């Protein structure tokens, strides 16, 4: 590990460590060892993929929180996939509950991604998905034909998917 790598990890730990550990502790159901493992694996992923931490691609904290959440879900899936193979009296752990911190991170990530879309794509997604308007209602509000609302929605969702991939949220 170079000095630059060590500095990067130290800076991430200093700036985001406490919040990341608190998030990981919630994801791990209060299990401190699992939370520490989640934080360590998240920081390892950050070290392996420094390009994902570029502020031009989005919020570093959102990327760290999303990565920790994905790792927690993957670990839970691995454990539950082996439940049938292991004879035990213990019940399998339930999946991590969605709490307000998860929702806040998701909202933060989606807002960041929407901010990177063109105004026309952002408008149609807000009207149809967030405001819950039908194609006809969105058409009236935006002053464009219904067919335009449909095609913009299609292309806006494709663009949003690409933006989320660039942010490292989806694969």
C-alpha positions as CSV (number, residue, x, y, z in Angstrom):
1,X,0.0,0.0,0.0
2,X,1.4,3.4,-1.0
3,X,1.4,6.5,1.1
4,X,-1.3,7.9,-1.2
5,X,-3.5,4.9,-0.6
6,X,-3.0,5.1,3.2
7,X,-3.9,8.8,3.0
8,X,-7.1,8.1,1.0
9,X,-8.2,5.5,3.5
10,X,-7.4,7.8,6.5
11,X,-9.3,10.7,4.9
12,X,-12.3,8.5,4.2
13,X,-12.2,7.1,7.8
14,X,-11.9,10.6,9.3
15,X,-14.6,12.2,7.2
16,X,-17.2,9.3,7.0
17,X,-16.1,6.7,9.5
18,X,-18.5,7.4,12.3
19,X,-21.5,7.8,10.1
20,X,-20.6,4.7,8.1
21,X,-20.1,2.6,11.2
22,X,-23.5,3.8,12.6
23,X,-25.1,2.9,9.3
24,X,-23.4,-0.5,9.2
25,X,-24.4,-1.1,12.8
26,X,-28.1,-0.6,11.9
27,X,-27.6,-2.9,8.8
28,X,-26.0,-5.6,11.0
29,X,-28.9,-5.5,13.5
30,X,-26.6,-4.2,16.3
31,X,-23.9,-6.8,15.8
32,X,-20.7,-4.7,16.2
33,X,-18.4,-7.4,14.7
34,X,-20.5,-7.6,11.5
35,X,-20.7,-3.8,11.4
36,X,-16.9,-3.5,11.6
37,X,-16.6,-6.1,8.9
38,X,-19.0,-4.1,6.7
39,X,-17.1,-0.9,7.2
40,X,-13.8,-2.7,6.5
41,X,-15.1,-4.3,3.3
42,X,-16.7,-1.0,2.2
43,X,-13.4,0.9,2.7
44,X,-11.6,-1.9,0.9
45,X,-14.0,-1.5,-2.1
46,X,-13.3,2.3,-2.0
47,X,-9.6,1.6,-2.1
48,X,-9.9,-0.8,-5.0
49,X,-12.2,1.6,-7.0
50,X,-10.9,5.1,-6.3
51,X,-12.6,6.3,-9.5
52,X,-16.0,5.8,-7.8
53,X,-15.0,8.4,-5.2
54,X,-14.6,11.1,-7.8
55,X,-16.9,14.0,-6.6
56,X,-17.9,14.5,-10.3
57,X,-19.6,11.1,-10.1
58,X,-21.6,12.0,-7.0
59,X,-21.5,12.1,-3.2
60,X,-18.8,10.0,-1.6
61,X,-20.9,9.3,1.4
62,X,-23.8,8.1,-0.7
63,X,-21.5,5.7,-2.5
64,X,-20.1,4.4,0.8
65,X,-23.5,3.9,2.4
66,X,-24.9,2.3,-0.7
67,X,-21.9,-0.1,-1.0
68,X,-22.3,-1.0,2.7
69,X,-26.0,-1.7,2.2
70,X,-25.3,-3.8,-0.8
71,X,-22.6,-5.8,1.1
72,X,-25.0,-6.4,4.0
73,X,-27.7,-7.6,1.6
74,X,-25.2,-9.9,-0.1
75,X,-24.0,-11.3,3.2
76,X,-27.6,-11.9,4.3
77,X,-28.4,-13.7,1.0
78,X,-25.3,-15.9,1.5
79,X,-26.3,-16.8,5.0
80,X,-29.9,-17.6,4.0
81,X,-28.8,-19.6,1.0
82,X,-27.0,-22.0,3.3
83,X,-29.8,-22.3,5.9
84,X,-31.0,-25.6,4.3
85,X,-27.5,-27.0,4.4
86,X,-26.9,-26.4,8.1
87,X,-28.7,-28.3,10.8
88,X,-29.4,-25.9,13.6
89,X,-32.0,-24.9,16.1
90,X,-31.6,-21.2,15.4
91,X,-34.0,-19.4,13.0
92,X,-32.5,-17.7,10.0
93,X,-32.0,-14.0,10.4
94,X,-34.6,-11.8,8.8
95,X,-33.4,-9.5,6.0
96,X,-32.2,-6.1,7.1
97,X,-35.2,-3.9,7.8
98,X,-35.5,-0.7,5.7
99,X,-35.2,2.1,8.1
100,X,-35.2,5.9,7.7
101,X,-31.4,6.0,7.2
102,X,-31.7,3.7,4.2
103,X,-34.6,5.7,2.8
104,X,-32.6,8.9,3.3
105,X,-29.6,7.5,1.5
106,X,-31.8,6.2,-1.4
107,X,-33.5,9.6,-1.6
108,X,-30.2,11.4,-1.6
109,X,-28.8,9.1,-4.3
110,X,-31.9,9.4,-6.5
111,X,-31.9,13.2,-6.1
112,X,-28.3,13.3,-7.1
113,X,-29.0,11.1,-10.2
114,X,-32.0,13.1,-11.2
115,X,-29.9,16.2,-11.0
116,X,-27.7,14.8,-13.7
117,X,-30.6,14.3,-16.2
118,X,-31.7,16.8,-18.8
119,X,-34.5,19.1,-17.7
120,X,-37.1,17.4,-19.9
121,X,-36.2,13.9,-18.7
122,X,-36.2,15.1,-15.0
123,X,-39.6,16.8,-15.5
124,X,-41.3,13.8,-17.0
125,X,-40.0,11.4,-14.3
126,X,-41.1,13.8,-11.5
127,X,-44.6,14.2,-13.0
128,X,-45.2,10.5,-13.7
129,X,-43.4,8.8,-10.8
130,X,-43.2,11.3,-7.9
131,X,-46.4,13.2,-8.5
132,X,-48.2,10.0,-9.6
133,X,-49.8,11.7,-12.7
134,X,-51.1,9.7,-15.6
135,X,-49.6,10.2,-19.1
136,X,-52.6,12.4,-20.0
137,X,-52.2,14.5,-16.8
138,X,-48.5,14.9,-17.3
139,X,-49.1,15.8,-21.0
140,X,-51.4,18.6,-19.9
141,X,-49.0,19.9,-17.2
142,X,-46.0,19.8,-19.4
143,X,-47.7,21.1,-22.5
144,X,-46.6,18.2,-24.8
145,X,-48.5,15.4,-26.6
146,X,-49.1,12.1,-24.7
147,X,-46.8,10.3,-27.1
148,X,-44.0,12.7,-26.2
149,X,-44.5,12.0,-22.5
150,X,-44.3,8.2,-23.2
151,X,-41.1,8.4,-25.2
152,X,-39.5,10.9,-22.8
153,X,-40.3,8.6,-19.9
154,X,-38.7,5.7,-21.8
155,X,-35.5,7.6,-22.6
156,X,-35.4,9.2,-19.2
157,X,-35.5,5.8,-17.4
158,X,-32.7,4.6,-19.7
159,X,-30.7,7.7,-18.9
160,X,-31.4,7.4,-15.2
161,X,-30.1,3.8,-15.3
162,X,-26.9,4.9,-17.0
163,X,-26.4,7.6,-14.4
164,X,-26.9,5.2,-11.5
165,X,-24.4,2.8,-13.1
166,X,-21.9,5.7,-13.4
167,X,-22.4,6.5,-9.8
168,X,-21.7,2.9,-8.9
169,X,-25.2,2.2,-7.5
170,X,-26.2,-0.4,-10.0
171,X,-24.2,-2.9,-12.0
